[in-house]
């Protein structure tokens, strides 16, 4: 958290019609945040998910300044898709 604030919570509150608790100019940012995702998709099948293998992956060591989160598997896909998208992505 480079702001020290839970911005995801704020997004949910705004979606529920609440107002932001502070203005943009009052945010203090310290550090950086990077998110990377790796997907296995088949461009010959309209980029449908495909089997793939990661041959090498080197993650940084976690510390007080570095947090690493990894998630993979079919359960992840079902959580990331909106409910109306799930039917289109079901196998078979």
C-alpha positions in Angstrom: 0.0 0.0 0.0 1.8 3.0 -1.2 -0.7 5.4 0.2 -1.3 3.6 3.6 -5.0 3.6 2.7 -7.2 0.8 1.5 -8.1 2.1 -1.9 -10.1 -1.0 -2.8 -12.4 -0.4 0.2 -12.8 3.1 -1.1 -13.8 1.8 -4.6 -16.4 -0.4 -3.0 -17.8 2.5 -0.9 -17.9 4.8 -4.0 -19.8 2.1 -5.9 -22.3 2.0 -3.0 -22.8 5.8 -3.5 -20.6 7.1 -0.7 -18.2 10.0 -1.1 -14.4 9.9 -0.9 -13.2 10.6 2.6 -10.3 12.8 1.4 -9.4 14.7 -1.7 -6.7 13.5 -4.2 -4.5 16.5 -3.3 -4.4 15.2 0.3 -3.0 11.7 -0.6 0.6 11.0 0.2 2.3 8.4 -2.0 5.5 6.6 -0.9 7.0 3.8 -3.0 5.8 1.9 -6.0 3.3 -0.9 -6.7 3.7 -3.3 -9.7 1.2 -6.0 -10.8 2.0 -8.6 -13.4 -0.1 -11.4 -14.7 0.9 -14.3 -16.9 -1.8 -15.9 -19.1 -1.7 -19.0 -21.3 -4.0 -18.2 -24.3 -4.3 -19.7 -27.8 -4.4 -16.9 -30.4 -5.6 -19.5 -33.0 -8.7 -20.1 -30.9 -9.7 -16.5 -30.4 -7.4 -16.3 -27.3 -9.3 -18.9 -25.3 -7.4 -20.2 -22.2 -4.9 -22.9 -23.1 -2.5 -25.1 -21.3 0.9 -23.6 -20.8 4.0 -24.2 -18.8 6.2 -21.6 -17.1 9.8 -22.8 -17.7 11.4 -20.3 -15.3 10.1 -18.0 -12.6 12.2 -16.0 -10.2 10.4 -14.1 -7.5 12.0 -11.5 -5.2 12.5 -12.3 -1.6 9.8 -10.9 0.6 10.7 -8.2 3.1 9.3 -5.3 5.0 9.3 -3.5 1.6 8.4 -6.3 -0.8 5.2 -8.4 -0.8 4.7 -11.2 -3.4 1.3 -12.7 -4.0 0.8 -15.7 -6.4 -2.5 -17.2 -7.4 -3.2 -19.8 -10.0 -5.8 -22.4 -11.0 -9.4 -22.7 -12.2 -10.8 -21.3 -9.0 -9.0 -18.0 -9.7 -10.6 -17.8 -13.1 -14.1 -18.2 -11.7 -13.5 -15.5 -9.1 -12.1 -13.0 -11.6 -15.0 -13.4 -14.2 -18.2 -11.5 -13.8 -21.2 -13.8 -13.3 -22.6 -13.2 -16.8 -19.1 -14.1 -18.3 -18.8 -17.4 -16.5 -21.2 -19.3 -18.7 -19.2 -18.3 -21.9 -16.0 -19.6 -20.3 -17.2 -23.0 -19.1 -15.5 -25.9 -20.7 -17.5 -28.1 -23.1 
